[in-house]
Amino acid sequence: MTESKSFETAANYYDSVAKNYSKQYLRDNLETGRKYPQNYYRLQTIVQRLAAAGVRSVYEVGTGEGTPLAILARMGLEVAGCDISEKMVDLTREHMKEVNVDPNRIQWADIEDSLTFANQLLFGPFDALIALGVMPHVAKDNLVLGNMRMLLKKGGRIHVEFRNKLFSLFTFNRFTKEFILDDLLSGVSSKVKAEVEKELDQRLSLDLPRPRMGSDAEIGYDAIRARYHNPFEVPELMEKAGFIDIKIHWYHYHSALPLVEDRIKQEFWEEASKMEHTSSWKGYFLCSAFWIEAKAA
Ligand SMILES: C[S@@+](CC[C@H](N)C(=O)[O-])C[C@H]1O[C@@H](n2cnc3c(N)ncnc32)[C@H](O)[C@@H]1O
């Protein structure tokens, strides 16, 4: 992807939201109508898969405030990790103290720069690595996946998350137009594309979703680089970086077009929740995100 736009940095964004970030892991978010708990569901499956694989040590890239890593430590796994946000590192260290893990196992580092985290191989290489919410913010996929591979033992497991570009076909908004014109019809003549564009402009809600630009206290998510990936292309990306046995896991299902979500929130969420933990082909279109589970070759 070429970068022409200037972005707020991911580090500044995550610093600004760190204080409230753990709320996404409250167990009753769905029942109280506070938030759809997609990341809670994702973590449930990852915990299950890591336990089934019998891993003993896990490295997390992008620890956030540290709830996932603290759960893994409570399972008796050896943990370590990094984050590019100083505030997130501080919060994860606090969590580590609560679960009797040396807080120095968590450090500031940038997964795009191997020199900043190479010292953490002192604690590794690891049986598993998780990276949730990190790939949308990096510029060089190959470099980053290669760096993740470097932290793993041969045969080690990776769980790495991506935002799903194909979901645009179900949103009927400005992302649908972008995906059809820039991805699906790339290479088609400008005359044909102009006709398609005219048609789409009449049919889609191009003012949606409203950009989240934030407030004085918090930077908005749309002010940072947050890329989507095409699930048909990602397996090849993983293979090139030295991974085999690639499996896609879908999560954050949508039971209806996202533009009707506010009108029927509770029903929308309850119906979506029934689809989580299934592994249907519908995920390619109904899920806004997926993660890859694979083995280091
Ligand atoms: C969406 S949050 C997810 C946090 C945590 N993994 C979770 O699932 O709860 C992504 C985290 O990745 C971190 N991050 C983003 N880019 C990074 C990079 N290049 N290197 C290390 N961490 C990064 C962010 O600061 C943020 O804390």
The ligand as a MOL file (V3000), in Angstrom:
LIG
                    3D

  0  0  0     0  0            999 V3000
M  V30 BEGIN CTAB
M  V30 COUNTS 27 29 0 0 0
M  V30 BEGIN ATOM
M  V30 1 C -5.8680 -2.8510 19.2340 0
M  V30 2 S -4.6640 -2.8130 20.5320 0 CHG=1
M  V30 3 C -4.8430 -4.4540 21.1580 0
M  V30 4 C -4.2070 -4.6900 22.4940 0
M  V30 5 C -4.1930 -6.1530 22.9420 0
M  V30 6 N -3.4280 -6.9560 22.0170 0
M  V30 7 C -5.5850 -6.7050 23.0520 0
M  V30 8 O -5.9830 -7.4730 22.1570 0
M  V30 9 O -6.2890 -6.3830 24.0070 0 CHG=-1
M  V30 10 C -3.1510 -2.8820 19.6180 0
M  V30 11 C -1.8990 -2.6150 20.4230 0
M  V30 12 O -0.7710 -2.7850 19.5510 0
M  V30 13 C 0.1680 -1.7660 19.8130 0
M  V30 14 N 0.9890 -1.5470 18.6130 0
M  V30 15 C 0.6140 -0.9180 17.4680 0
M  V30 16 N 1.6410 -0.8810 16.6010 0
M  V30 17 C 2.6940 -1.5100 17.2020 0
M  V30 18 C 4.0440 -1.7690 16.8220 0
M  V30 19 N 4.5220 -1.3590 15.6470 0
M  V30 20 N 4.8390 -2.4460 17.6810 0
M  V30 21 C 4.3640 -2.8450 18.9030 0
M  V30 22 N 3.0970 -2.6060 19.3290 0
M  V30 23 C 2.2750 -1.9440 18.4900 0
M  V30 24 C -0.6770 -0.5630 20.2110 0
M  V30 25 O 0.0370 0.4070 20.9400 0
M  V30 26 C -1.8110 -1.2060 20.9970 0
M  V30 27 O -1.5600 -1.2450 22.3730 0
M  V30 END ATOM
M  V30 BEGIN BOND
M  V30 1 1 1 2
M  V30 2 1 2 3
M  V30 3 1 2 10
M  V30 4 1 3 4
M  V30 5 1 4 5
M  V30 6 1 5 6
M  V30 7 1 5 7
M  V30 8 2 7 8
M  V30 9 1 7 9
M  V30 10 1 10 11
M  V30 11 1 11 12
M  V30 12 1 11 26
M  V30 13 1 12 13
M  V30 14 1 13 14
M  V30 15 1 13 24
M  V30 16 1 14 15
M  V30 17 1 14 23
M  V30 18 2 15 16
M  V30 19 1 16 17
M  V30 20 1 17 18
M  V30 21 2 17 23
M  V30 22 1 18 19
M  V30 23 2 18 20
M  V30 24 1 20 21
M  V30 25 2 21 22
M  V30 26 1 22 23
M  V30 27 1 24 25
M  V30 28 1 24 26
M  V30 29 1 26 27
M  V30 END BOND
M  V30 END CTAB
M  END
